[in-house]
Amino acid sequence: MSELCIKVDQLRVIYNQGKSNEVRSLDGVSVEIYSEEYIIIYGPSGCGKSTLLYGISGLQAPTYGDVVVYGKNLAKMTKKEKVQFHQTSIGMVFQAFYLIDTLTVLDNVCLPKVFRGESLSERREAAMKLLQRFGINTQADRFPSQLSGGQKQRVSIARALVNNPQIILADEPVGNLDSESAQNVLDIFKEINEVDKKTLILVTHNPEHLVYADRVIHMKDGKKVREDINKDKRPMEAIKKAEGVEAPEQISAELKLLMRTFKDLSLKQIGVLLVPFKAKQLMTHILSQLTDEQISSGENLLKEFLFENINDEDLKSKLDLEMDKGGAGWNKVRAVSFADRAQEIINSARMINQDSEAGLIAVADHLIRVCHLKLDSETLLRFRSFLKMRIENKIDRFGLQQRLDVSKKLGGAGLYKGTAERVVREMEMIMLMSYSAETH
């Protein structure tokens, strides 16, 4: 079971405190991280994300606040405990690699073991296993200056892992790499987290990396502004505490996956409050620019439609009706277009709930039509299989998008990134419309 391994409590880091050039690098940041989580700390340059990482590592002393790792407050550790902590509990990977130019690749990886008093044969054997794992064992006798950037970073990762720490900290680890090398490093980090079960904390300013994380901590001006959850590995007690609600002991897998897409969706929306939430989301999804008053009136009509108090023809006529006569004040073309789109999505949701092959094909055809897809026969079969996985809640929106975005040669659908995103947005809306708290 996942346990709390890192607790950051009201951490403040202030440089030049009390002077005219005082800088608050961190301003009251609190974070709880559980074992085996993949956490990304995200934000623009100068937002405090690297300072938070160094605070967790113990390399940056707090001005105020506490950092507790595995039950030990870093600020209260003795010098000997700090040395032990840095040698065995954490491994660090930096953007600039920090390899020693006068040592071979093998000796760079071995270096952390030297201070552990292990024999030369033991440390070299451990280092070679890691070099072989990351495909750079043939470079073992070379020097860092003879390596590419991607190779240097793999050496750096091997060095961070050689003492088998449970926590890996990475500060902009792909910032100096080309796209292919960066992807290789990101794949390694994913493997370290999922296969080696290491807790991984990565700092980045690149939004394309966020899909890899279980949780994303957004930073701005030295503060944590929000968290996004892609995959929640925390125990139920921690989730309830973070959400601030009394959740039932079990949340259906389907609702969990939807909550990752629709950040405002929570257990508070279950029951009759789910329909107003659906109305708001469907309204936002379909509409272009309208006045707030027109949107609000249309949303009220959409609620009536979802509650089945009015039919689609009533919806069209009332959306087109002038506001002073009880309508929403839209024009007829917009009203018809909106009502038809809403009906299409709801029909697709009903097809999902039929749990049949015909339903899957109907949903796939809807997405192909709405998103203007052109798929050959083989890709169409893959496309349907990916949708089926999402319908059966075997993957979430990020899993679906990855499969749609991956090239055909690698088993994906080979869609352009923007197209894949449109398909996923439409599919998630269908999944939301199909969800019923009464049946889960």
N, C-alpha and C positions, 0 to 999 in steps of 0.2 A: 504493500500500500504506500502511496506517495506521502512523504513526510515533509514538514517544513524544514528547509535547510538554510534559508537566508531570510533574515528579517531586517529591513531597513526602516528605522523609526525616526521620523521628523529630522532627516539628515540635512544639515546646513553646512555649506563650505563657503567661507567669506574670506576673500583676499584683501589685504590692506584695511582691515577692520578699523572703523572709526576715523579713517582719513578721507580726504576729499576725493581720492581715486578708488574708494571702496568698490569692490565687485562681488556680487552675490552669485557665485557659480552654481550653487544649489540652494534652494530656498524652501526647506520643509518638505522634503520628498520622503514618502513612506511606501514601501514595496514589500510584499511577501512572495517568496519564490520557493516552489516545492521541488523535491528530488525528481529528476528525469524530465523536467520541463525544458522546452526550448523557448527562451525569452529573447525578444528583440527589443532593444532600446532605440527608439527612432526619433529623429528630429533634425532641424537644420543645424548648420555649424554654429557653435557657441551657445547651444541651448542647455549644456550641462550633462549631456549623455555620457561622454567619456569620463567626466568627473564622478558621476554615479558609479560607473564601472570600476574606477580606481578606488572609490570608497569601499565597494564590495570586496575588492582584492586586498585591502589593507594598505595599499600604496599611498592613498590620500587620507590623511587624518581629518576627522570631522571637526568643525568649529563648534557645532552643537549637534545633538542627536546621537543615535547608536546604530551600529551595524553588528548584528549577531549572526554568526555562521556556525551551524551545528551546535547551537546552545552556548557558544562562547562569544562574548563581547570583544571585538577586535581591539578596542581602545584599552581594555583591561588586561590584555595578554602580556605575559612577560616576554623579554627579548627571545628567550629560548623557544617559547610557544609560538611566537611569530615566525621564527625560522622554520620550525616544524610545519606550521600552517602553509607557508609558501612552498615548501618542498613537497608536501604530500597531499594537501587538500585541494589546491587549485593549480591549473595550468593556464598560461597566458599566451595569446597569439596577437601580434601587433601588425599594423599596416606596414611598418618599415622593416619588418622581419627581425632585426637586431641579432643577426648571426655574427659570429666572430670570424673575421676574414682570414686570420692566421691558423684557424683550425679546419680540418677536413669536415665534410658533411657528417661522417660517422661520429667524429669527436664532438661536433656541435650538438648532436642529438644525445650523446652520452653525458654531456656536461652536468645536467641536474643530478645524475646518479653519482657523480664523483664525490659530491658533498654528503652522500649517504653512506660512504665508506664501503661500497660494494666493489667486488673484485673486477679487474679489467675484463675478464672473460664474460662475467655476468652482465655487465652493463653493455658490452658490445653485442652480445646475443640479443638482448632486449631491443637495442637500437636497430639492429639489422632486421628484426621482425617487422618493426614499424616502417622502415624504409621500403621493405619488400611489399608490405601491404599497400603503400601509397605509390608504388611503381617507380621508385627512385633508388632502388638498391644498387643499380649500376653506376650511380653517381657517388657512392659512399666514399671513395678515396679522392674525390675532387674537392676544390675549395669553393666557397660561396660565389666568388667573382666569376666562376665558370658556369654558373647556373642561370636559367631564365627566372623571371619573377615568379611564375607559377611553381617552378621547382623549389625556389627558396621558401615559398610559403608552405609547401608540403613538408619541407625539412623543419620549419618552425612549428608546424602542427605536431609532427613526430616528437619534437623536443618537449612540447607541452604535455604529451601523453606518456612520456617514457617512465614517469614515476607513478603512473596509474591513478591520477587524482580523480575525484568524483565530480569536480566542477571545472568547466573550461570557460574562460573569459576571452572574448575576441573583440578587439577594437578596430573597426573598419578594416577587416582582414583582406578584403578584395579591392580596396581603394586604389592600389597601384598596379592592378592586373588587367590584362585584356579580357574580353568577354568570355572566351573559351576557358582560360585559366581560372577566371572568377567562378564560372559555373562548376568547374571541377572541384574547387575549394568548397563551394556551397554544398555540393553533393557529399563531400567528405564530412562536413559538419552534420548534415542530416543523418548520415550513417553512424557517426559517433553518438548522436542523441538516441536514435531509434534502435541500433544494434548493441552498442556498448552501454547504453542506458546512462550516459553521462548527463548531468545538468549543464545546459549550454546557454550562455548569455552573450549575445552578439550586439554590438553597436553599429548602426548604419544610418546613412542619410538617404539611401536609395529605396524608394517605395516598392521597387520590383522584388526586393528581398523579403517583404513582409509575409508573403504566402508561406514561407518555410516555418514561421514561428507558431508555437502553441498560443502564446499571448504576446501582444505588442504593447509596449509602454511608450506612449507619446509624450515627448518632452518639449517644452517651450519656455524660454526665459528662466531657466533654472527650476522649473516646476513640472511635476507630472500633471498633464492636462486631461488624460483619459487612458483607458485600456481597451484594446480590442481583443476579442477571444476568437481564435480559429479552431482550437481543439483544447478542451478543458481537461487537464490531467489532475486537477486539484481534487482533494476529497470533498464529499458533499457538504461537510460542515464549513469548509473554507468558501465554497461557492455561495452558500446561504449567507455567510457573513459579508462577503463582498457585495452581494446583491441587496442586502439589507431587508430581505423578506423571509418569512417562514415558509420555506419550500417543502413540498412533500418529499418523502425519502427517495422516491423514484420519479424521475422526469423521463418521459418517453424519448427514445432516440430521435424520433421525427421532430419533436419540439426543440430538442437541443440543437439539431442541425439548422432549423429555421432561425433560432435565436442568434446563431453566428452571422447570419446574413442580415437580419432585421434587428439592429442594435437596440431599438426601443421596445422590442417584443419581450415580454417577461411573463412570469406566472400571474402577474396582476391582470393580464389581458384575458385569462382563461374565463370561459363562460360567455355571458352576453357581451362583455366588453371586447371580445375578440372580433366581432363584426365591425364596430366602429374603427378598430385598428386596421382591419382589412380594407375598409372603405378609404381611409386616409392613404394607405400604401398604394392601392390600385389607382386612386386619383392622381397621386404624384407620378406614378409610373407611366400613365398614358398621356397626361396633359402637357401641353405647351403653355405659353404664358396666358394667364387670365388674372383678373383682379382678385385680391384676397376675398372680397365679398362674393364674387362669382364662384370661386373655388369652394368657399364655405357652404354656399347654397347647393352646389352640385354634390358636395360630399354628403349633405343631409339626404338628398334624393338617392344617392348611391346606397346609403345605409338602408333606406326603405326598400330598395331593390334587392339588396343582399338578405334582408329579413323576409323577402318575398311578399311584401305588402303591396308592391306594384310590379307590373311586368315590364319587359323591355320597351314596348311601344309607349307605355306611360312614362317611362324614364326619358325617352327621346322627346316626347312632347313637352314635358315639364322642364327639361333642360333648355328647350328652345323658348319657353314662355317668359315674358317680361317679369322682372323681379317684383314689381309692384302688384303683380297678379299672382304671386306665389311661386314663380318659376326661378330659374337660375340666370336668365338673361344672356344665354349663349345664342349663337346663330344656329340655324338648322343644320348646316353642313357639319359643324363641329359637334353638335349634339348627336347626330346620327353616327358619325365616325367614332365618337367616344363610346356610345352605347354598344355599337357593334364590336368594338375592341374588347370591352368589358365582358360582353356575352361570349366571345371567342375564348377568352381566358377561363371563364367560369365553366364553359363546356369542356375544355381540356381538363380542368380539375375534376369534373365529374367522370370523365373517361378514365383518369388515373384511379379513381375510387372503385371503378368496376373491376380492376385487377385482372385484366385480360390482355391477350396479345393484340387484339383489335384496338384496345385503349392505348397501348404503347405506340402502335403504329399511327394512331390519330394524333397523339401528342407530338410525335416526331414530325409528322406532316405539317402540323401547325407551326412548329418552330422553323422548319425549312421554308415555309411560305412567308412567315413574318420577317425572318432574318435574311431572306433572299439567298439561301444556300444552294449550291450546286454540288451534289455528292455523287460519286460513282457507286456502283453496286456494293463493292467491298467496304467502302467508307460508310455507306448508309447502314450496313449491318453493324459496324463498330459504333456508329452514332447512336443507334437504337440500344445497343448493349450498354453504353455509358449512361443513357437516360434511364434505363431499367435499374442500374445500380443506384442512381440518385433517388428514383421512385421508391426503391426498397430500403433507402436510408443506409446503404452500405458505404456511401461516400457523401461528403458535403459539397458545398458550392465550389470550394477550392480544388477538391479532387476532380470534380467535373470539368472545371476550367483547364486544369493541367492536362487532362486527357484530350480535350478538344484542341488544345494549343500545340500539343506534341506532334512532331512530323509523322507522316504516314509510315515512313521507314521504321520508326521506333514504336509503332503500334497505336499511334494516336489518330485523330481525325484531320490533322494538318490545317486547321482553320487559322486565319490571321488572328492576332491577339484581340483586336477590337471586335471582330466578328464573334469570337469565342465569348467575350464579355457580354455581348448583346444576347446571345443564346442563353447564357447562364442567368442573366437578369430576368429574362422572360420565364425561364424554367423555375426559378425561385418564386416568382409571383404565382405561377400555377401551383407550386407546392404549398404556398401559403393559403391560397384559395381552397385547396383540397383538404387542408388540415381541419380536423374537428376535435375539440377537446372531449366531446362526449364519447368518441370512439377510441380514445387513447388513454 
